[in-house]
Amino acid sequence: METINSTIYVDADACPVKEEIKEAGERFDTDVIMVSSYAHAGGDDGSCRWIMVDQHQEEADMKIFQLAKKNDIVVTQDYGLASLLLPKGVIVLSFRGFIFSEQSMDDLLFRRYISSKERREGKRTKGPKRLMADDRTAFRINLEKILSNKQDFC
């Protein structure tokens, strides 16, 4: 069986599951790279590498897109970034443990478009729900499943 080397890239500006990612990276001997703007800089505790980017909108996303390659894992809640990474063969996981797929992208992007349109029209839309313990558990389970069964995802 072929060993598949991968890196976990994290859209770290607003990521609530950094500790879970670091733990999984250590457990599965996988490099973790947190990508963040200088405004959201995290502390370097030696368990992962940090790449800092300018504060421009989408700068962290573009850096992740530039670095991620086939078989890597990206953790983000950004549908647009996910839609760019999937055709590259990158596995994309949300902070809540949802594994993005090309089949789900059309619906997700359409819903994002509708919400954006409603906000431009002055309507209030709901933001994301608060991250609960069940979300963290789902995230941890799916990340570990991906890391332990890497060949099934690639």
DAPE-V155921 format. One record per helix or strand of 3 or more residues. SS is the DSSP state (hx for helix, st for strand). FROM is the first residue (numbers start at 1). LEN is the number of residues. Records with the same first field share a line. If there is no record, write none. Layout:
BEGIN
SS=FROM-LEN  FROM-LEN
END
This chain:
BEGIN
st=7-5  31-7  49-5  73-3  91-3
hx=12-3  18-10  38-3  59-9  79-8  102-19  133-16  150-4
END
